[in-house]
Amino acid sequence: ITCRDWSSDVCSSDLASGCAISSIGNITGRTPATMNSELKSDGGYSGNLVIWSKARGLSYHGSGSISDSIFSSYHVIGDVGGHFILLTGVSQSGQYYSKDPGKSSNPIYSKSQIYSVRLYNK
């Protein structure tokens, strides 16, 4: 799921929210339009920002820093400078694989590019 897949259903003027709900949708298998509708009805926005704990069907663990060991226990959404991506694992060289809703390909990110993470229990 990419941000372009649902461009006609804008949740807010904040592009970070769009990438955030696209990344959550990549965990749940729901479309960004469905995620947006659910978040709206469940009070899942504070202004233009997503309230991470309001995503239906997911147990929000909190936020923190990236580490190689978190992938076995958590679905990991990374903040790469105000843009949110689903991180899917780590390479042997310490690079992080992604599903990036803002890109047609899935870039690999270095630890220094990931400012913080949001964690959902598996």
C-alpha positions as CSV (number, residue, x, y, z in Angstrom):
1,I,0.0,0.0,0.0
2,T,1.4,3.4,-0.9
3,C,0.2,6.9,-0.3
4,R,-0.6,7.2,-4.0
5,D,-3.1,4.3,-3.7
6,W,-5.5,6.5,-1.8
7,S,-4.7,10.0,-2.9
8,S,-8.4,10.8,-3.4
9,D,-9.2,10.1,0.3
10,V,-7.1,12.7,2.1
11,C,-7.2,12.3,5.9
12,S,-5.6,15.6,6.7
13,S,-3.2,18.2,5.4
14,D,-0.4,16.4,7.2
15,L,1.5,14.0,4.8
16,A,3.0,12.3,7.9
17,S,-0.5,11.2,8.8
18,G,-0.9,9.7,5.4
19,C,2.3,7.7,5.5
20,A,1.6,6.7,9.1
21,I,-1.9,5.3,8.3
22,S,-0.5,3.6,5.1
23,S,2.2,2.0,7.3
24,I,-0.3,0.8,9.8
25,G,-2.4,-0.5,7.0
26,N,0.6,-2.5,5.7
27,I,0.5,-4.3,9.1
28,T,-3.2,-4.9,9.3
29,G,-3.9,-5.5,5.6
30,R,-6.5,-2.7,5.5
31,T,-6.5,0.1,3.0
32,P,-5.5,3.6,4.0
33,A,-9.1,4.7,3.3
34,T,-10.4,2.1,5.8
35,M,-7.7,3.1,8.3
36,N,-8.6,6.7,7.9
37,S,-12.3,6.0,8.4
38,E,-11.7,3.9,11.5
39,L,-9.3,6.5,13.0
40,K,-11.8,9.3,12.4
41,S,-14.6,7.3,14.1
42,D,-12.4,6.2,17.0
43,G,-10.9,9.6,17.8
44,G,-7.6,8.5,16.3
45,Y,-6.4,12.0,15.4
46,S,-5.1,14.8,17.5
47,G,-5.3,17.7,15.0
48,N,-3.5,16.3,12.0
49,L,-1.4,13.7,13.9
50,V,-2.2,10.0,14.3
51,I,-2.9,8.7,17.8
52,W,-0.9,5.5,17.4
53,S,-2.8,3.6,20.1
54,K,-6.1,4.0,18.3
55,A,-5.4,1.6,15.4
56,R,-8.0,-1.1,15.5
57,G,-6.9,-4.7,16.0
58,L,-3.4,-3.8,17.1
59,S,-1.8,-3.6,20.5
60,Y,0.4,-0.5,20.7
61,H,3.5,-1.0,22.8
62,G,4.9,2.5,22.5
63,S,7.7,4.4,20.9
64,G,11.5,4.1,21.2
65,S,14.7,3.7,19.3
66,I,15.6,1.2,16.6
67,S,17.5,-1.9,17.5
68,D,18.1,-5.2,15.7
69,S,16.4,-7.3,18.3
70,I,12.9,-5.7,18.2
71,F,11.6,-7.4,15.0
72,S,10.9,-10.7,16.7
73,S,8.4,-9.2,19.1
74,Y,7.1,-6.1,17.3
75,H,5.7,-4.7,14.1
76,V,8.0,-1.6,13.7
77,I,7.0,1.7,12.1
78,G,10.0,4.0,11.7
79,D,10.1,7.8,11.6
80,V,12.7,8.8,8.9
81,G,12.5,12.5,9.4
82,G,8.7,13.2,9.5
83,H,8.0,10.4,7.1
84,F,6.7,7.0,8.4
85,I,7.6,3.6,7.0
86,L,7.0,0.0,8.0
87,L,10.4,-1.6,8.8
88,T,10.4,-5.3,8.0
89,G,13.7,-6.5,9.3
90,V,17.4,-6.0,9.5
91,S,20.2,-7.2,7.2
92,Q,23.4,-8.8,8.4
93,S,25.2,-5.5,7.7
94,G,22.8,-3.6,10.1
95,Q,20.6,-1.9,7.4
96,Y,16.9,-1.9,7.8
97,Y,14.4,-3.2,5.2
98,S,11.2,-1.3,4.6
99,K,7.8,-1.0,3.0
100,D,7.9,2.7,2.2
101,P,4.4,4.1,1.4
102,G,6.0,7.1,-0.2
103,K,8.1,5.3,-2.8
104,S,7.4,2.8,-5.5
105,S,10.4,0.7,-4.3
106,N,11.3,-0.3,-0.8
107,P,14.5,1.4,0.2
108,I,16.9,0.1,2.8
109,Y,17.6,2.5,5.7
110,S,20.6,2.9,8.0
111,K,20.3,3.2,11.7
112,S,21.2,6.9,11.5
113,Q,18.3,7.6,9.2
114,I,15.7,6.2,11.6
115,Y,14.9,8.9,14.2
116,S,12.4,6.8,16.3
117,V,10.1,3.9,16.0
118,R,6.5,3.1,17.0
119,L,6.0,-0.5,18.1
120,Y,2.9,-2.8,17.8
121,N,2.9,-6.2,19.5
122,K,2.9,-9.1,17.2
